[in-house]
Amino acid sequence: MASWREKGVTIIVLVACLLPVLLVECRVRHYKFNVVEKNYTRLCSTKSIVTVNGKYPGPTIVAREDDTVLVKVVNHVKYNLTIHWHGIRQIRTGWSDGPAYVTQCPIQPGQTYTYNFTLTGQRGTLFYHAHILRATVHGAIVILPKLGVPYPFPKPDKENVIILGEWWKSDVEAVINQVLKSGLAPNVSDAHTINGHPGPIKGCNSQKLFNLHVKPGKKYMLRIINAALNEELFFKIAGHHLTVVEVDATYVKPFKTDTIVISPGQTTNVILEAKTKVMGKYLVVVSPFMDAPIPEDNATGLATVRYPSSRSAALSTTLTAPPPINATRVADNFTNSLRALNTKEFPAKVPQKVYHKLLFAVGLGVNPCSTCVNGSRVVADINNVTFVLPTISLLQAHYFNTSGVFTDVFPPNPPTPFNYTGNQVTNLGTTTGTRVYRLPYNATVQLVLQDTAILTPENHPFHLHGFNFFVVGKGVGNYNPKKDPKKFNLVDPVERNTIGVPSGGWVAIRFRADNPGPPQNHGSLNIQKSMLNNIEHEFGSIDLVLDVCAPVTRKGKLQYCCLDWSCHDTKELCCEDYYDGVG
């Protein structure tokens, strides 16, 4: 028979084993994505599209801060694909980030890949999308705060996901293949969608629209996602103001507006306060913002906010007009109002000093193409370098020390400075290559993204995989390194993972390189689709890999070493000697 003390030990052990179940908040969330084709009817015509679990948009992933998410993706279609978890930090889980040929090779037809990542220190709205077949393979990621942790604003009565997208009547893959073959501009999309529905448009008045049902006096948090491939979008609800509380899964100082502007890849959470003692419907409009002479899909996506009514007769609809397509002032008023919440609980940790100052001139060029109609193809570039996708992933090449896949000679500044927003460039050719730029671990970085007027100025949405950054400044024309930094906001700049480089201007961001691995820095150029001959099929993608390496001392020498993202022991390293670029 066990003694009292032995029993006591048993009781203590049992309690200790139960405590994690009772107190630990994080969970493992399991999802299965079957990527399949399914027929969908939009714009009075039917076509087969690639979907997740037969849904367009795809299913919503719901988890809490610090949860671990496992998503098993099974590819049942004839195309290669990967899934990118847009905005997830991927701390030591670079293999699960998803950009094709950067952190993994594509999932081939009939094959399976399981993504495994933890939502470390993140809460808010993000989204996922395919890095091939992105037009229809996308969905929301809702990250709730930890249990017992409130929002830093009054809790809404209900939450709704609103995904904005684009729809092509033709097969998107056929459009891309034609662009790659001809070298010419692609067809723009035929409609904008709200939760997969464009609403009635010219030539198809019978098209269904999305209805957001609300009750008088209730508050609704709308988690708005721009999953469009090409276009910045305005979002507006007739007769209502919206209170902005979050962007890109980071809290902001709340402010009211009647119109939001949102770039591809960005998310915005707003509070909609339903009116009291009203009936009927209020029109929701989604329309493009473009202040450059670029062909755009100018069809307005429509939906309604619908109040309950006891009448069986048709409800009246309160209308509203979208802003003009070139309403720069409306867009600037919105973006200039964004400020980080910057409280004790949610501080804005803006790097005050930076040791790596980079200037990336982003734009277009023209390179020879033997199969194209005019013998040339429009391409995208950063600092006159057009990215070429490797045949194996960069992370794999780095981990196994495979030579000849990439080089680390990407220029930190334009090789030849010029009047970026002028129009005097005569040589439109670019250099090509698979190049990365290395950063020491924990380095502070300032990156100025400068638009160029080569061929045409335009807005370039940029996304930095694996990091958030602070938008410390922006301006029109050419960036002035002596004058412009004096006007930077280093107190409460908005924190994002995706930013739009202004047409004919520049934007400055700052971040700390505290996430080892090769995060991809890429922009989806509005002007063209797949101008890089890029298998990724992100329309007009610019790609650059920032390879962040951690410092260790080995044999008395300081080395900058990249962590083994596949292992669980943080002491394991795959090292190379890096002595240049120390900040």
C-alpha positions in Angstrom: 0.0 0.0 0.0 1.3 3.4 -0.9 2.2 5.8 1.9 0.5 9.2 2.4 3.6 10.9 1.0 3.6 8.6 -2.0 -0.1 9.4 -2.6 0.7 13.1 -2.2 3.3 12.9 -4.9 0.8 11.1 -7.1 -1.8 13.8 -6.5 0.7 16.6 -7.3 1.8 14.9 -10.5 -1.8 14.5 -11.6 -2.5 18.1 -10.9 0.6 19.2 -12.7 -0.5 17.2 -15.7 -3.9 18.7 -15.7 -2.8 22.3 -15.3 -1.7 22.7 -18.9 -5.1 21.5 -20.1 -6.8 24.1 -17.8 -4.5 27.1 -18.2 -2.7 26.9 -21.5 -4.6 29.0 -24.0 -3.0 27.9 -27.2 -4.4 25.1 -29.3 -3.6 23.1 -32.4 -6.1 23.8 -35.2 -6.4 21.3 -38.0 -7.7 22.1 -41.4 -7.9 20.2 -44.7 -7.8 22.0 -48.0 -8.9 19.9 -51.0 -8.0 21.9 -54.0 -10.6 21.0 -56.7 -12.3 22.4 -59.7 -15.9 23.4 -59.6 -18.3 25.2 -62.0 -19.4 28.7 -60.9 -21.8 31.0 -62.7 -21.1 34.7 -62.7 -21.9 37.5 -65.2 -24.5 35.2 -66.8 -21.9 32.6 -67.9 -20.5 29.5 -66.3 -16.9 28.3 -66.1 -14.8 25.9 -64.1 -12.6 27.5 -61.5 -10.1 26.1 -59.0 -11.3 26.3 -55.4 -10.6 25.2 -51.9 -13.2 22.6 -50.8 -15.4 23.7 -53.7 -15.9 27.2 -52.1 -15.3 30.6 -53.7 -14.0 32.4 -51.7 -12.4 29.6 -49.8 -13.2 28.6 -46.2 -12.2 30.9 -43.3 -9.4 29.8 -40.9 -10.2 30.8 -37.4 -7.7 30.6 -34.5 -6.4 32.5 -31.5 -3.1 34.3 -30.9 -0.3 31.8 -30.3 -2.3 28.8 -31.6 -0.6 26.4 -34.0 -2.3 25.8 -37.3 -1.9 22.7 -39.4 -3.3 22.8 -42.9 -3.2 19.7 -45.1 -3.4 20.7 -48.7 -4.3 18.0 -51.3 -3.9 19.0 -54.9 -6.7 17.4 -57.0 -6.3 19.7 -60.0 -4.0 19.6 -63.1 -1.9 22.7 -62.0 1.0 23.1 -59.6 0.2 25.3 -56.7 1.3 26.5 -53.2 -0.6 28.4 -50.5 0.8 31.6 -49.0 -0.4 32.7 -45.5 -0.3 36.4 -46.2 0.9 38.3 -43.2 1.7 35.4 -40.9 5.2 36.0 -39.4 6.3 32.4 -39.8 8.8 32.5 -36.9 11.1 29.6 -37.6 8.6 28.0 -39.9 9.9 29.4 -43.2 9.1 26.0 -45.0 5.4 26.9 -44.5 5.3 30.4 -45.9 4.2 29.2 -49.3 5.8 31.3 -52.1 6.6 28.9 -54.9 10.3 28.4 -55.6 11.3 30.6 -52.7 10.4 28.6 -49.6 9.1 25.4 -51.3 8.6 23.8 -54.7 5.0 23.7 -55.9 2.6 21.0 -54.8 2.2 18.9 -57.9 -1.1 17.4 -59.1 -2.1 14.5 -56.9 0.4 15.4 -54.2 -0.1 16.7 -50.6 1.7 19.2 -48.4 1.0 20.1 -44.8 1.6 23.6 -43.7 2.5 24.0 -40.0 2.9 27.4 -38.3 2.2 29.2 -35.1 0.4 32.5 -34.8 3.1 34.0 -32.5 2.1 37.4 -31.1 -0.5 38.1 -33.9 -4.2 38.8 -33.7 -6.5 40.4 -36.3 -7.4 39.8 -40.0 -5.1 38.3 -42.6 -5.7 36.0 -45.5 -4.3 33.2 -47.6 -4.0 32.8 -51.3 -2.4 30.5 -53.8 0.9 31.6 -55.3 -0.4 30.0 -58.4 -4.1 30.2 -59.3 -4.5 33.1 -56.9 -7.5 34.6 -58.7 -10.0 32.1 -57.2 -8.0 30.3 -54.5 -8.1 32.6 -51.5 -9.8 33.0 -48.1 -9.8 34.8 -44.8 -7.6 34.1 -41.7 -9.3 35.4 -38.5 -6.9 35.5 -35.5 -8.8 36.2 -32.3 -7.1 37.6 -29.2 -6.0 35.2 -26.5 -8.8 34.0 -24.2 -9.7 36.7 -21.7 -7.9 39.5 -23.7 -10.4 42.1 -25.0 -10.2 44.2 -28.1 -8.8 47.7 -27.4 -12.2 49.1 -28.6 -15.8 48.2 -27.6 -16.6 44.7 -28.5 -18.9 44.4 -31.6 -22.1 42.5 -31.5 -21.1 40.4 -34.5 -18.2 40.0 -36.9 -18.3 39.5 -40.7 -15.7 38.7 -43.3 -15.8 40.8 -46.5 -13.5 39.6 -49.3 -13.1 41.9 -52.3 -11.9 40.3 -55.5 -12.0 40.2 -59.3 -13.7 38.0 -61.8 -12.7 37.1 -65.4 -15.3 35.6 -67.7 -12.5 33.8 -69.6 -10.2 31.2 -68.1 -7.5 33.0 -66.0 -4.8 30.5 -66.9 -5.5 31.0 -70.6 -5.2 34.7 -70.1 -1.8 34.3 -68.4 -0.6 31.9 -71.1 -1.6 34.3 -73.8 0.3 37.1 -72.1 3.4 35.0 -71.8 3.2 33.9 -75.4 2.5 37.4 -76.9 4.3 39.7 -74.6 1.3 42.1 -74.8 -0.9 43.5 -72.1 -3.5 41.1 -70.7 -7.3 41.6 -70.6 -8.4 43.3 -67.4 -11.0 41.6 -65.2 -14.7 41.8 -66.1 -16.0 42.6 -62.6 -15.2 43.3 -59.0 -16.7 40.9 -56.5 -17.8 41.1 -52.8 -17.7 37.7 -51.1 -17.6 36.2 -54.6 -20.6 38.1 -56.0 -20.3 41.0 -58.4 -23.9 42.2 -58.2 -25.8 43.3 -61.2 -23.7 44.9 -63.9 -24.3 46.1 -67.5 -25.3 43.1 -69.6 -26.2 40.9 -66.7 -28.8 42.5 -64.5 -30.0 39.2 -63.1 -26.7 38.7 -61.3 -27.1 38.0 -57.6 -25.4 40.2 -55.0 -24.2 39.8 -51.5 -26.5 41.0 -48.7 -25.1 41.9 -45.2 -28.0 41.5 -42.8 -27.9 43.9 -39.8 -30.2 44.8 -36.9 -30.9 48.4 -35.8 -28.5 49.7 -33.2 -26.1 46.8 -33.3 -22.4 47.1 -34.0 -20.7 45.0 -36.6 -17.0 44.5 -37.2 -16.3 44.0 -40.9 -13.0 42.2 -41.6 -12.4 43.6 -45.1 -9.8 41.9 -47.3 -8.6 43.0 -50.8 -7.9 39.7 -52.6 -7.9 41.3 -56.0 -4.9 40.7 -58.1 -4.4 44.0 -59.7 -6.2 46.9 -58.2 -6.4 49.3 -55.2 -10.1 49.5 -54.3 -12.5 52.0 -52.7 -15.1 50.6 -50.3 -18.2 52.6 -49.3 -21.6 52.0 -47.7 -24.4 54.4 -48.5 -25.6 56.5 -45.5 -23.1 55.1 -43.0 -19.7 56.0 -41.5 -17.1 53.3 -40.7 -14.7 53.4 -37.7 -11.3 52.0 -38.7 -9.7 50.0 -35.8 -7.2 47.7 -37.5 -5.1 47.2 -40.6 -3.0 44.2 -41.6 -3.7 42.6 -38.1 -2.3 45.6 -36.2 -4.4 48.0 -34.1 -4.7 51.6 -35.1 -6.0 54.8 -33.5 -9.7 54.6 -34.3 -11.0 57.2 -36.8 -14.2 57.6 -38.8 -14.5 57.7 -42.5 -17.2 57.1 -45.2 -14.7 55.6 -47.7 -11.7 53.3 -47.2 -9.0 52.5 -49.7 -7.3 49.2 -49.7 -4.5 47.8 -51.8 -4.2 44.2 -53.0 -3.1 42.0 -50.1 -4.1 44.5 -47.4 -6.8 44.0 -44.7 -8.9 46.6 -42.8 -11.2 46.1 -39.9 -13.9 48.6 -39.4 -16.9 49.0 -37.1 -20.2 49.5 -38.8 -22.9 50.9 -36.4 -26.3 50.1 -37.7 -28.8 52.8 -37.7 -31.9 52.8 -35.4 -35.5 52.8 -36.4 -34.8 52.3 -40.1 -35.8 49.7 -42.8 -34.7 49.0 -46.3 -31.4 48.5 -47.9 -28.2 50.5 -48.3 -25.9 50.1 -51.3 -22.3 48.9 -50.8 -20.0 49.9 -53.6 -16.5 48.6 -54.5 -14.6 50.5 -57.2 -11.0 50.8 -58.4 -8.6 53.6 -57.5 -6.0 54.4 -60.2 -4.3 57.8 -60.6 -2.2 56.7 -63.6 -3.1 56.1 -67.2 -3.4 52.4 -66.9 -6.2 50.2 -68.2 -8.4 49.1 -65.3 -11.5 47.1 -64.7 -13.9 50.0 -63.9 -16.9 47.9 -63.2 -18.3 48.7 -59.7 -19.0 45.7 -57.5 -22.3 46.0 -55.6 -23.8 44.6 -52.4 -26.3 45.8 -49.8 -26.6 46.3 -46.1 -30.0 45.0 -45.3 -32.2 46.0 -42.4 -35.1 43.7 -41.3 -38.6 44.6 -42.4 -42.0 43.2 -41.7 -43.3 44.3 -45.1 -43.4 41.7 -47.9 -43.1 44.4 -50.6 -39.7 45.2 -52.2 -37.6 47.3 -49.9 -36.3 50.7 -51.1 -32.5 51.0 -51.6 -30.5 54.0 -50.5 -27.9 54.7 -53.2 -24.4 56.1 -53.2 -21.9 56.9 -55.9 -18.3 55.6 -55.7 -15.4 58.1 -55.7 -13.9 59.0 -59.1 -11.4 56.4 -60.3 -8.6 59.0 -59.9 -9.7 60.4 -56.5 -6.2 60.8 -55.1 -7.3 63.2 -52.4 -9.8 60.6 -51.0 -7.1 57.9 -50.9 -4.6 60.2 -49.3 -7.0 61.4 -46.6 -7.6 57.8 -45.7 -3.9 56.6 -45.6 -2.8 59.8 -43.9 -5.2 59.1 -41.1 -3.7 55.7 -40.2 -1.7 55.8 -37.0 -0.4 52.9 -34.8 -2.4 52.5 -31.6 0.9 52.8 -29.7 -0.3 52.0 -26.1 1.5 50.2 -23.3 -0.2 46.9 -24.4 0.4 47.5 -28.1 3.5 49.7 -28.5 4.9 50.9 -31.8 8.4 49.6 -31.7 9.8 51.8 -34.5 13.5 51.5 -35.2 14.9 54.9 -34.3 18.3 54.2 -35.7 18.9 52.2 -38.9 22.1 50.6 -40.0 21.0 49.4 -43.5 19.5 52.0 -45.8 18.2 50.7 -49.0 16.6 52.4 -52.0 14.6 50.2 -54.4 13.6 51.8 -57.7 10.6 49.8 -58.9 9.1 49.9 -62.3 9.0 48.4 -65.8 11.3 47.5 -68.6 11.3 45.9 -72.0 13.4 42.8 -72.7 13.8 40.7 -75.9 11.4 37.8 -76.4 11.8 35.6 -79.5 8.3 34.1 -79.2 6.4 37.4 -78.6 4.5 39.3 -81.2 6.7 42.3 -81.3 9.9 40.5 -80.4 9.9 41.9 -76.9 8.1 41.6 -73.5 7.3 44.1 -70.8 8.9 43.1 -67.5 9.0 44.3 -64.0 12.2 45.1 -62.1 13.8 46.4 -58.9 17.0 48.4 -59.3 17.0 47.3 -62.9 17.0 43.6 -62.0 14.2 41.3 -63.2 13.9 38.3 -60.9 14.1 34.8 -62.5 12.5 32.0 -60.6 14.9 29.1 -59.9 14.0 25.4 -60.6 14.3 24.5 -56.9 13.2 26.6 -54.0 15.8 29.1 -52.6 15.3 27.8 -49.1 16.0 24.3 -50.2 19.1 25.5 -52.1 20.4 27.4 -49.1 19.7 24.6 -46.6 21.5 21.9 -48.7 24.2 24.4 -49.8 23.3 23.9 -53.5 25.5 26.2 -55.6 24.4 27.9 -58.8 20.8 28.5 -57.7 21.1 32.1 -56.6 23.7 34.8 -55.9 23.8 37.5 -53.1 24.8 40.4 -55.3 21.5 42.3 -55.4 22.2 46.0 -55.5 21.1 48.0 -52.4 20.6 51.1 -54.6 19.9 51.7 -58.3 23.2 51.0 -60.1 22.9 54.2 -62.0 20.9 57.0 -60.2 18.5 58.9 -62.5 15.5 61.2 -62.4 13.2 58.3 -61.4 9.9 60.1 -61.9 11.1 61.9 -65.1 10.8 60.5 -68.6 14.3 60.7 -70.0 15.3 57.0 -70.0 16.0 55.6 -73.4 17.5 52.1 -72.6 14.5 50.1 -71.4 16.3 46.8 -71.0 16.9 45.2 -67.6 19.3 42.6 -66.2 17.9 39.3 -65.2 18.9 36.9 -62.4 18.1 35.1 -59.2 19.6 37.4 -56.6 19.2 37.9 -52.9 20.2 40.6 -50.5 21.6 39.5 -47.1 20.8 41.1 -43.8 22.5 40.4 -40.5 20.1 39.0 -37.9 18.4 41.8 -35.8 19.6 44.5 -38.1 17.5 47.6 -38.4 16.5 48.5 -41.9 15.2 51.5 -43.8 13.8 50.7 -47.2 12.7 53.4 -49.6 10.5 52.2 -52.4 10.7 54.6 -55.3 8.3 54.5 -58.2 9.7 55.2 -61.7 8.1 56.7 -64.8 9.7 54.2 -67.1 6.9 53.3 -69.6 4.4 54.8 -67.1 4.2 55.7 -63.4 1.8 53.6 -61.3 1.0 52.3 -57.9 2.9 49.2 -56.8 1.6 47.2 -53.9 4.5 45.6 -52.0 4.4 42.8 -49.5 7.2 41.6 -47.2 6.9 38.0 -46.3 7.7 37.1 -42.6 7.8 40.7 -41.3 5.7 43.7 -40.4 7.1 47.1 -41.0 6.4 50.7 -40.1 5.4 53.2 -42.8 7.4 56.2 -41.7 7.0 58.5 -44.6 5.9 59.0 -48.2 6.0 61.7 -50.8 5.5 62.7 -54.5 8.4 62.8 -56.9 11.9 61.6 -56.1 13.0 60.7 -52.6 15.4 63.3 -51.1 17.7 61.5 -48.6 18.7 64.8 -46.9 15.3 66.6 -46.6 12.6 63.8 -46.5 13.8 61.9 -43.4 13.3 65.1 -41.3 9.6 64.7 -41.9 9.4 61.0 -40.9 6.9 59.9 -38.3 9.0 57.8 -35.8 6.4 58.0 -33.0 3.2 56.2 -34.2 3.5 55.3 -37.8 1.1 52.6 -39.1 2.4 49.1 -39.0 1.6 46.9 -42.0 2.8 43.9 -44.0 1.7 45.3 -47.4 2.0 48.9 -48.7 1.2 50.7 -51.9 4.1 52.6 -53.5 2.4 55.9 -54.7 2.2 56.5 -58.4 5.0 58.9 -59.3 6.2 58.9 -55.7 7.9 57.0 -52.9 7.3 55.4 -49.5 9.7 54.7 -46.7 9.4 51.7 -44.3 11.4 50.6 -41.4 11.7 47.1 -39.8 14.0 44.9 -37.7 15.3 41.8 -39.3 14.5 39.5 -36.4 13.0 36.6 -38.4 15.8 34.4 -39.8 15.3 32.9 -43.2 14.8 34.1 -46.8 11.6 36.3 -46.7 10.4 37.3 -50.1 9.9 40.9 -50.9 7.6 41.2 -53.8 5.2 43.6 -55.3 2.1 43.0 -57.5 2.3 45.5 -60.2 -1.0 46.8 -61.3 -0.2 47.3 -65.0 0.4 43.8 -66.3 0.0 40.1 -65.4 3.0 37.8 -65.2 5.3 40.3 -66.9 8.3 38.4 -65.4 7.4 35.1 -67.1 6.8 34.1 -63.5 5.4 30.7 -62.8 4.0 32.2 -59.6 1.3 33.8 -61.7 0.9 36.8 -59.4 0.1 39.3 -62.0 3.2 41.4 -62.5 5.1 40.1 -59.5 8.4 41.7 -58.6 10.5 39.4 -56.4 13.5 39.9 -54.2 14.7 37.7 -51.3 16.0 39.3 -48.2 18.1 36.6 -46.6 18.3 37.3 -42.8 21.1 35.5 -41.0 21.8 35.1 -37.3 25.1 35.9 -35.7 27.1 33.2 -33.9 30.7 32.9 -32.7 32.5 29.8 -34.0 36.2 29.1 -33.5 36.6 32.7 -32.2 35.2 34.2 -35.4 31.9 36.1 -35.8 29.8 34.4 -38.4 26.3 35.2 -39.7 24.4 32.0 -39.9 20.9 31.0 -41.1 18.9 28.9 -38.8 17.7 25.5 -39.8 14.0 26.3 -40.1 13.0 22.6 -40.3 14.4 21.6 -36.9 13.0 22.3 -33.4 16.3 22.8 -31.7 17.2 26.5 -31.9 20.9 25.7 -31.4 21.1 23.8 -34.7 22.6 25.9 -37.4 23.4 25.6 -41.1 26.3 28.1 -41.4 28.3 29.9 -44.0 30.9 32.6 -43.4 29.4 36.1 -43.9 31.6 39.0 -43.1 30.2 41.7 -45.3 27.2 43.8 -44.6 27.7 43.8 -40.8 25.6 46.5 -39.3 
